[in-house]
Amino acid sequence: MQSQSKLRSVFRDRTAVQNGVLVAGGFFLFTGVVTGLLPTPVFDRMVPRTALEYGLLATTSLLLGVYVVQRSTLKECSGDACAYGGAAGGFVAVACPHCNAILVAAVGTSWLATYVDPLRPLLGGAAIALISGVLYRRWQREVSQ
């Protein structure tokens, strides 16, 4: 019962919720446009879009929004590096490896297709696990106080 009242108090803070919605929406739009998941006339993605990538993007965006809401209501904010790492990992997991000119120049497209492409879903899972772990650990700490 105590955890439910804490959850309600977190989401009563309108500024925190607004910031969380802005971060989630901003991450979704920015990452979607830059990686080519959201089609634009400016950029064409060289790797086919899959439902898994849309799911990873939506889940990462949602978790980052919840992270911002939770972080703004806490006094002590440990775990920020893990959350930032999760955000970066979520970005890389949905990014088109063949569209990154630096990676293509450094290692070549065949290496990217052979080794990097198959690992992107695992990287997305690790990113979601990092952010979820930070949220869970902070929530457990708040409930126990």
Legacy VTK file of the C-alpha trace (Angstrom):
# vtk DataFile Version 3.0
C-alpha trace
ASCII
DATASET POLYDATA
POINTS 145 float
0.000 0.000 0.000
2.867 2.351 0.807
4.376 1.800 -2.646
1.092 2.753 -4.331
0.893 6.027 -2.416
4.488 6.842 -3.350
3.713 6.089 -6.981
0.710 8.410 -6.899
2.764 11.182 -5.306
5.431 10.863 -8.000
2.912 11.274 -10.808
1.103 14.170 -9.099
4.093 16.403 -9.782
2.950 17.907 -13.090
6.314 19.388 -13.978
8.024 16.037 -13.557
5.407 14.297 -15.699
5.615 16.990 -18.376
9.400 16.677 -18.447
9.117 12.907 -18.709
6.688 13.142 -21.612
8.950 15.670 -23.372
12.029 13.482 -22.936
10.230 10.332 -24.097
8.749 12.094 -27.126
11.963 13.925 -27.909
14.057 10.759 -27.735
11.560 8.891 -29.910
11.425 11.619 -32.567
15.127 12.467 -32.575
16.293 8.863 -32.629
13.610 7.845 -35.112
14.503 10.594 -37.567
18.288 10.368 -37.217
18.334 6.573 -37.565
15.836 6.545 -40.418
13.169 4.552 -38.562
10.783 7.426 -39.143
10.875 7.985 -42.906
11.848 11.460 -44.074
12.550 12.820 -47.553
16.056 13.821 -46.434
17.464 10.457 -45.389
16.999 6.915 -46.675
17.797 3.963 -44.419
19.949 1.235 -45.983
18.841 -1.513 -43.569
15.183 -2.596 -43.623
13.026 -1.356 -40.748
11.743 -4.124 -38.480
9.080 -4.332 -35.812
11.796 -5.199 -33.292
13.540 -1.873 -33.882
10.289 0.045 -33.451
9.648 -1.893 -30.248
13.134 -1.167 -28.918
12.760 2.514 -29.748
9.324 2.778 -28.114
10.403 0.872 -24.996
13.609 2.850 -24.572
11.711 6.128 -25.029
9.067 5.142 -22.495
11.642 4.025 -19.917
13.616 7.237 -20.336
10.442 9.242 -19.754
9.735 7.297 -16.561
13.376 7.743 -15.552
13.065 11.537 -15.852
9.868 11.563 -13.794
11.449 9.402 -11.114
14.732 11.320 -11.070
13.061 14.683 -10.631
11.315 13.533 -7.463
14.360 12.047 -5.717
16.973 13.783 -3.595
19.783 11.324 -4.329
20.377 10.407 -7.966
22.755 7.481 -8.260
22.695 5.413 -11.419
22.636 8.270 -13.903
25.593 6.855 -15.837
23.758 3.554 -16.347
20.654 5.354 -17.582
22.697 7.492 -19.971
24.489 4.371 -21.173
21.117 2.724 -21.719
19.955 5.678 -23.784
23.103 5.551 -25.918
22.779 1.789 -26.295
19.138 2.169 -27.306
20.163 4.681 -29.959
22.882 2.417 -31.369
20.567 -0.615 -31.278
18.112 0.966 -33.706
20.672 2.860 -35.791
21.577 1.735 -39.280
25.197 0.522 -39.057
25.705 0.881 -42.806
24.661 4.532 -42.673
27.385 5.500 -40.209
30.170 6.804 -42.422
32.780 6.612 -39.646
32.081 2.925 -38.976
31.987 2.085 -42.675
35.324 3.842 -43.250
36.925 2.196 -40.216
35.857 -1.421 -40.652
33.945 -1.793 -43.922
30.397 -2.761 -44.758
30.961 -6.520 -44.843
32.338 -6.510 -41.275
29.398 -4.399 -40.136
26.892 -6.732 -41.802
28.578 -9.837 -40.419
29.334 -8.812 -36.843
27.486 -5.633 -35.846
24.049 -6.160 -37.386
23.302 -9.432 -35.560
24.297 -7.886 -32.211
21.997 -4.861 -32.391
18.971 -6.613 -30.806
21.183 -7.802 -27.942
22.453 -4.270 -27.463
18.861 -3.031 -27.374
17.984 -5.622 -24.744
20.997 -4.620 -22.667
20.024 -0.951 -22.947
16.488 -1.675 -21.752
17.847 -3.819 -18.924
20.184 -1.007 -17.798
17.459 1.611 -17.649
14.992 -0.806 -16.058
17.586 -1.798 -13.472
18.159 1.813 -12.470
14.418 2.427 -12.185
13.842 -0.733 -10.151
16.777 -0.141 -7.799
15.714 3.434 -7.100
12.109 2.374 -6.601
13.133 -0.330 -4.123
15.241 2.188 -2.227
12.351 4.669 -2.036
9.817 2.076 -0.919
12.122 0.788 1.830
12.570 4.275 3.322
LINES 1 146
145 0 1 2 3 4 5 6 7 8 9 10 11 12 13 14 15 16 17 18 19 20 21 22 23 24 25 26 27 28 29 30 31 32 33 34 35 36 37 38 39 40 41 42 43 44 45 46 47 48 49 50 51 52 53 54 55 56 57 58 59 60 61 62 63 64 65 66 67 68 69 70 71 72 73 74 75 76 77 78 79 80 81 82 83 84 85 86 87 88 89 90 91 92 93 94 95 96 97 98 99 100 101 102 103 104 105 106 107 108 109 110 111 112 113 114 115 116 117 118 119 120 121 122 123 124 125 126 127 128 129 130 131 132 133 134 135 136 137 138 139 140 141 142 143 144
